[in-house]
């Protein structure tokens, strides 16, 4: 499971996987061959990239390249946190009501046009077609607040699915598919392990600290701890958090985040191997 975390998260997760491969190729291979790839927000990009069969080396090289198709956002992560704070103003509201509030703000926000953002997502993906393997991406219906699990049988193209999962409210436009609009799947949960309840064991990469605050629910660490199967979670360590910088949505964070992730992958490779039994 690849969690949300902005452009820093995409770079860090890619770096962690390559770092694991540097030390223990068998462990990395077992992760890449997992029965299910589940991605939320930033993690949806990485999951789709892995599903394409692209090599970790090529994906890492793209993250540390000076040139990028990524856009500099017109809002920061602090702006997003203020949006969440507004949704929390009514303490008796349900989660779905809070997500609908955020969805309404996302729809009304002044962002780049959908086609512009879609082109950025298209550039991220080595393949724009769903793979034959099981790939699940998460998004939120802005009107209902419903968590939607998107796969190749959902009738939504891969580019639109990734764009929807990465549509940070107030930063990027919600994605229109037919008569529905979708926003970032990480708004309610950065991990969405409810989409993996048919799995016996999960490895979760989380580009935030284990104690990171969350606007809704108990947070990623508690959600992972409550998973009914076996779990191994890799949270970003202090060096990685420092590498993310003040705004994980800023393209400038990609290179330091990827390098920090690779170094952290080196440190976690043996634990991953033991968990996977390789």
SVG drawing of the C-alpha trace seen along z (x, -y; Angstrom):
<svg xmlns="http://www.w3.org/2000/svg" viewBox="-24 -31 47 48">
<polyline fill="none" stroke="black" stroke-width="0.4" points="0.0,0.0 1.4,-3.4 0.1,-6.3 -0.5,-9.9 2.0,-12.7 2.3,-15.1 5.2,-15.2 7.5,-14.5 5.6,-11.3 5.9,-10.2 9.7,-10.8 10.2,-9.3 8.2,-6.1 10.1,-5.6 13.4,-6.1 12.4,-3.7 11.6,-1.0 14.9,-1.5 16.8,-1.6 15.3,1.8 16.3,3.1 19.9,1.9 20.3,4.0 17.9,6.9 16.7,7.3 14.6,10.3 12.6,8.3 12.0,5.5 10.9,8.0 8.4,9.5 7.0,6.1 6.7,5.3 5.0,8.7 2.4,8.2 -1.0,9.6 -2.5,6.2 -1.1,2.7 -3.1,0.1 -2.5,-3.6 -3.9,-6.7 -3.2,-10.2 0.6,-10.4 0.7,-6.6 -1.7,-6.2 0.9,-7.7 3.6,-5.3 1.2,-2.3 0.2,-3.0 3.9,-3.5 4.8,-0.1 1.8,1.5 3.2,0.4 6.3,2.6 8.6,-0.4 11.9,0.2 12.6,-1.3 15.8,-2.8 13.9,-4.7 11.3,-5.9 13.9,-7.1 15.8,-8.8 12.7,-10.7 12.3,-12.0 15.9,-13.3 15.9,-14.8 16.2,-18.6 13.5,-18.9 9.9,-18.1 6.4,-18.5 5.0,-19.1 3.3,-22.5 4.2,-24.8 0.9,-24.9 -0.9,-28.1 -1.5,-26.9 0.6,-25.3 0.0,-22.4 -0.8,-25.0 -3.7,-26.2 -5.0,-22.6 -4.8,-22.3 -6.9,-25.4 -9.5,-23.9 -9.6,-20.8 -9.8,-23.0 -12.9,-24.6 -14.5,-21.2 -13.9,-20.4 -15.7,-23.6 -18.9,-21.6 -18.0,-18.9 -21.2,-16.9 -20.8,-16.5 -20.2,-13.0 -17.1,-12.2 -19.1,-12.2 -20.6,-15.6 -17.1,-17.0 -15.9,-15.5 -18.8,-17.0 -17.9,-20.3 -14.4,-20.0 -15.7,-18.8 -17.8,-21.9 -14.8,-24.1 -12.7,-22.0 -15.3,-22.5 -15.4,-26.2 -11.6,-26.7 -9.8,-28.7 -7.3,-26.2 -5.8,-25.3 -8.2,-23.8 -8.8,-20.1 -7.1,-19.4 -3.9,-21.1 -3.7,-19.0 -4.7,-15.9 -1.7,-16.4 0.6,-16.6 -0.7,-13.2 -0.3,-11.7 3.3,-12.7 3.9,-10.8 2.7,-7.5 4.8,-5.1 1.6,-3.6 -1.8,-5.1 -3.6,-1.8 -4.7,0.3 -2.4,3.2 -3.7,6.8 -2.7,7.2 -4.8,5.9 -4.3,2.2 -6.7,0.2 -6.7,-3.5 -8.8,-5.6 -10.8,-8.8 -13.6,-10.7 -16.9,-11.7 -17.2,-15.4 -21.0,-15.3 -21.5,-12.4 -18.3,-12.2 -18.1,-8.5 -14.7,-6.7 -14.5,-5.2 -12.1,-2.3 -11.2,-2.5 -9.8,0.4 -9.7,1.5 -13.3,2.7 -14.7,-0.7 -15.0,-2.2 -12.6,-5.1 -9.4,-5.5 -6.1,-5.2 -5.1,-8.8 -8.4,-10.0 -8.2,-7.6 -4.8,-8.8 -5.7,-12.4 -8.8,-12.0 -6.8,-10.3 -4.3,-13.2 -6.8,-16.0 -5.8,-17.9 -8.8,-20.0 -8.2,-23.7 -4.9,-23.1 -5.9,-21.0 -9.3,-20.7 -11.7,-17.8 -11.8,-15.3 -15.0,-14.9 -16.0,-11.5 -19.5,-11.4 -21.8,-13.2 -19.5,-12.6 -16.6,-14.6 -13.8,-13.2 -11.2,-14.7 -8.1,-13.4 -8.5,-9.9 -6.3,-10.9 -8.6,-13.5 -10.3,-11.1 -7.4,-8.7 -3.9,-8.6 -3.8,-4.8 -7.4,-3.6 -6.8,-0.1 -10.5,0.6 -9.6,1.2 -7.4,4.1 -9.5,6.2 -9.3,9.2 -5.5,9.3 -3.8,11.4 -0.7,9.1 0.2,5.6 3.4,3.6 2.6,-0.1 4.8,-3.0 3.8,-6.2 5.5,-9.5 4.8,-11.1 5.9,-10.6 4.2,-7.9 2.8,-10.7 1.7,-13.0 -1.6,-14.7 -4.7,-13.9 -7.9,-16.0 -10.1,-12.9 -10.0,-9.6 -7.2,-8.2 -4.5,-8.6 -2.5,-6.2 -0.6,-4.5 -3.8,-3.5 -5.5,-2.5 -2.6,-0.2 -2.5,1.2 -6.2,2.0 -5.8,4.0 -6.9,7.6 -4.0,9.1 -0.2,8.9 1.3,5.4 4.6,3.8 4.7,0.1 7.6,-2.2 7.0,-5.8 9.2,-8.6 12.0,-9.1 13.4,-12.4 15.9,-12.8 13.2,-12.2 10.8,-14.6 13.5,-17.2 14.1,-16.5 10.4,-17.1 10.8,-20.7 8.0,-23.1 5.7,-22.3 5.5,-18.6 3.5,-19.9 6.4,-22.0 8.3,-20.3 11.5,-21.5 11.1,-18.8 11.4,-15.9 15.2,-15.4 15.9,-15.6 12.9,-13.5 13.9,-10.7 17.4,-10.6 16.2,-10.5 13.8,-7.7 16.5,-5.7 18.7,-6.0 15.8,-5.0 15.1,-2.0 18.6,-0.8 17.9,-0.9 14.6,1.0 15.5,3.6 16.4,6.4 13.2,5.9 11.1,6.0 12.9,9.2 12.2,10.9 8.5,9.8 8.2,11.2 10.2,14.3 12.7,13.8"/>
</svg>
